Structure formats: structure tokens, C-alpha cells
Amino acid sequence: MFCERVIARRKELGLTQLDMAERLRITQPTYSSIERGRRIPGIDTLAKIADALEIDPAQLLTITRQHAKSA
């Protein structure tokens, strides 16, 4: 869910993974690992991701009823 929301929002804003990595001051492969769910971001990185995506961090983490039913 988190990964899907990050990817969707990034694409809504017309940003590439490289754009995001530069905004977060991390490498593109590291950012890609976050999007694929292979790396879990720390709270500071999560806040930076939300800021770069112009979204409230809670929106990235909130479980919707639809997702809760399928889990």
C-alpha cells in the first residue's frame, strides 16, 4: 500500500525516481528500493518523501477499508 501510494503520487506530479532521489538526497537505486518495498524508510526519510510528494505523511501510511479487507 505504501509503495503503491508513493508511486502513484510521484507519477501524478510528473516526477521520476531520479527526481525523487535528488530531492531526498539519496541515490536513485536506494529510492527505487523504497518504492519496491525492499527498503523500509526511517521516519526522517518518510517525512522527506511526504514533503517531496506534497502530501501529509499520514496519507502514505493510512490503511483504507478496501486494503484492510484484502489483507
Beta strands, then each sheet from edge to edge (+ up, - down):
end
